[in-house]
Amino acid sequence: MNYYMWTVGCQMNVADSRSLADGLERLGYVVAAKAEGADIIVLNSCVVRQSAENRVASKLGALKTIKKLRPHSTVALMGCMVGADVFELHERFPHVDMFMSPQSFKPLLDVAEKRMARATSFEYTASAMPPTAYVPIIGGCDNFCTYCIVPYRRGREKSRLVSEIVREVESLVARGSKEVTLLGQNVDSYGHDLPDKPDLADLLETLNNVDGLARLRFLTSHPKDMSNGLIGSIARLAKVCEHISLPFQAGDDEILVAMHRGYTIDQYRNLVERIRNVIPSAAISTDLIVGFPGETDSQFEKSYALLEELKFDMVHVAMYSPRPETYAARKLINDVPPDVKKERLDRVEVLQEKIVTGISAKLLGTTVEVLVEGSKKGRWYGRTRTDKLVFFDDERDLLGHLVEIEVKKTGPWSLQGTVI
């Protein structure tokens, strides 16, 4: 018997899908390349942006025909599209058999186990893992940013025990993973709800000692919670990569208050300065929302100016879209016209391409360490410690290897080079 998994959204969703896939494979299911013909079909959804929700709805609509042709297949929707009340989802998508909120997929595993028991006996062999893997360390969020639906769908913050995380990382390494990214909606909050109050720096210290693990990353950090101790750990621990995701979301203090972000732009600017003083090689990526309710042209220009000043390695920019249940959707007027939002987004993307082109150009002729993640169109690719994408040619099987690459060509979104 087989299963098909489709995932959209954040890295937390990717990790949830991997956990469910592991559970299905332990029961004897094998992965299918297409939904057609699969015994179990799972869509892992995201509603952080309207565009993501639209993609999920389109995919669900396409499954209606498959369900009609194969009525005995099980179709399940999981992830942030599934709230506490699923009546509307039942009405919109009656061909879906199960609706599961984030990380609550035990009911599907129970159904899958019964189906497999009726079908056949099996011998389970653990599948090899890809070189990189995601490990959630804290779920939910307590911040309630006014635009964000995550606390309403994933609940309040809940940290996993250090021992539990260590066991999972050791298992991933034993199956072939070389790099692990620790995940949390606010990863810097890790441990505050545990009895002995470990923090992210403590966890990184422990995982840095896992044999066979080559690299550690984490995301996403919150500017109001990132400590000097954590910055020091990144600089000191050999396996922790010099790459930090640090969303600022808006460059104007009034907008930040309306977003309930909990810091000022001066505080954010000082944090970036501390990071770069302690870790000169650090790559910093960020998130930005344009067109938040009430954002004027002059307030957007402050965001634009901050991008010019701080020169981030990556900017994830999105146009504001109201999310159901959030404070912004209930209390604020979505008054920035769509064409103005699009113009602002386009300006940010043009500026960022120019900035990152300059950053990449400085790497020409240097040697970078690359973890080989796979191949595309006959070329190997992987990422540097600072998360730069690198392509190169080699006839050997280098999947999962750390290689030294001399950079021969640079561009805004990737590097090209040769193996030393």
Number of C-alpha atoms within 10 A of each C-alpha: 19 18 23 21 20 16 20 18 17 13 21 22 22 17 20 22 24 18 16 19 20 16 18 23 19 17 22 20 22 17 15 17 12 12 20 16 18 22 20 23 25 25 20 24 25 25 23 20 17 15 11 15 18 13 15 22 14 10 13 20 15 12 18 17 13 18 20 11 12 14 13 10 18 20 25 20 25 25 27 24 23 20 17 9 8 15 10 9 15 14 10 13 16 11 20 21 15 17 23 21 19 25 18 13 21 12 12 22 15 13 13 21 18 11 14 18 13 8 10 9 10 12 8 11 9 10 12 12 17 17 22 19 21 23 23 22 26 23 24 19 23 16 17 17 20 22 25 23 24 23 19 18 20 20 14 15 21 20 19 15 17 18 11 10 17 17 12 13 24 16 13 23 24 15 15 18 23 25 26 22 21 25 24 25 26 22 25 24 23 26 23 15 15 14 8 9 11 17 20 24 19 17 19 20 17 13 21 17 13 15 10 13 20 20 19 24 23 23 20 20 20 20 23 14 14 17 14 13 13 18 19 14 16 24 19 13 16 15 21 23 22 22 23 22 21 21 19 23 20 27 24 20 17 14 20 20 15 18 20 15 20 16 16 20 18 11 13 17 15 12 19 16 14 14 22 15 11 15 17 12 14 20 22 22 20 19 15 20 22 25 27 26 21 15 18 13 12 10 18 21 14 16 21 19 12 18 19 15 10 13 20 19 26 20 21 14 18 18 20 19 20 23 19 15 14 19 19 21 18 13 9 16 12 17 11 18 10 14 10 14 19 15 13 21 19 13 11 22 14 10 16 23 17 14 19 19 17 16 18 19 15 10 16 17 14 11 17 21 17 24 26 24 19 17 16 8 5 11 13 20 22 23 19 21 21 20 19 19 16 26 22 20 14 11 8 7 11 16 16 20 15 17 18 16 22 20 22 15 17 20 15 18 14 16 24 18 21 17 15 9
